[in-house]
Amino acid sequence: MDLENLSKNIKLTTARKAILEILIKSNKPLCYEDIKDQLAMDKATFYRNITKFEEEGIINSFESNDKKRYFEIQKTKHSHFICNVCSKIECIHEKLDIDIKGHQIDNIIIKGICPNCL
């Protein structure tokens, strides 16, 4: 994934570049607490940039069982499974055939118990 292509509609500041590089390298959604030690910025600056990324469609986000917001680069639309026991988040890349008349579904969060906790 190329930073320049991702951020073509916004100015790529040092702070924005740092956040995007971390999210690009990750193979799972991350919350602020997962990446704060890798950033040289305060929480307000982080969230201000995250909001801009969401407005531009660069990242998507969702809230997990732990009440934290998780972020990931929007490569392809996909769903997530969140374990009710360990709170592990898994990306589901299989197409889920769910249709609600008159609605456009962008993201599905499935909650249950993962194989490790069963």
N, C-alpha and C positions, 0 to 999 in steps of 0.2 A: 504494500500500500504506500502510495507516494504522498508526502505531506503537501507538496505544491498543488496537486490535483484536488486533494481534500479541501483545502482552504482557499480555493481560487476566488471566492466572493468576500473574503475578509482579510484584513491585514494580519500577517503572521508574525506576531510579537514573540519575544523570547518566552514569555509565560505561556502563550498559546502553543508554541512549538513544544515546550516541555510536556505539557499535558497530553497533547496528541501523540507524541512519541511513546509515552508510557502506555496509552490506550491501544496504540497500533501493535505494540510488542506483546500485549497480553492476549492469552487464549481464552479468557473468561471475563465477565463483567467485573468491574472494580468500583468500590466505594471510595469516598474521600480518605477514610482511615487506612485503606490499603495502599494509597500512594502519597500521602502527605509528607512522609519522610524523604521522598525522592524529589520533592519540589521546594524551590526557594521562593515561596509566596505564601501570603496569609490565606485563610479560609475564604474571606470575602472575595479576594481576587480570583481564587479558584472557581467559586460558584458563579461569579460574573462572567467568566470565560466559558464555563459549562453551559450557561444559559444562552450565550451567543452561538455556541456549537449546535445546541438543540434547535434554535431558531433557523439556522442555516441547513439543518438536516444532516449534519456531519456525524452526530452521535444520537443514540437513543438511550432512554433511561427507564428504570422501573424501581418500585419499592419492594423490598424483601420482608421476610418475617421479622427480621431484627430492626425494622423501621428505618433502615438506612437506604439511601438512594444509590443505585448501582448504574454505572455508565459503561457504554461500549461503542466502538466505532460502528456506524451503520453500514455494514458491508452488504448483507442481504437480510431481508425481513425473515425473522425466525421467532420461535417461541422459547419459553424457559420453563424448566421444572425446578421447583424449590422444595427441598425436603423439610417437612414439618418437625423432624427430630433434630437433625444436625445443621439445618439451614443452608446446606450446600446448594449452589446454583449450577444447573447444567443447561447448556444451550441445546435446543432440539431443532435439528435442521431438516427433519422429515416434514413433509407437508401435512398439516393437520386440516382435514376437510371439514371445516366448520363454516356454516353460512347462516347468517341471521338476516332475514328479509329487511331490506331498507337500510342496512348498516354496512360500513366498510370496516373490516377487521385488520388492524395493523400489527397487533401483538397479542399473544395469548400467554398467560401465566398459569401453569398447572402446579398445584400444591398436592403433596402426598408424602409417601415414605420411600426413600431411595433404597436400592438393593443392599447397601452396607448397613442400614439401620433396621432392615426387616427382621 
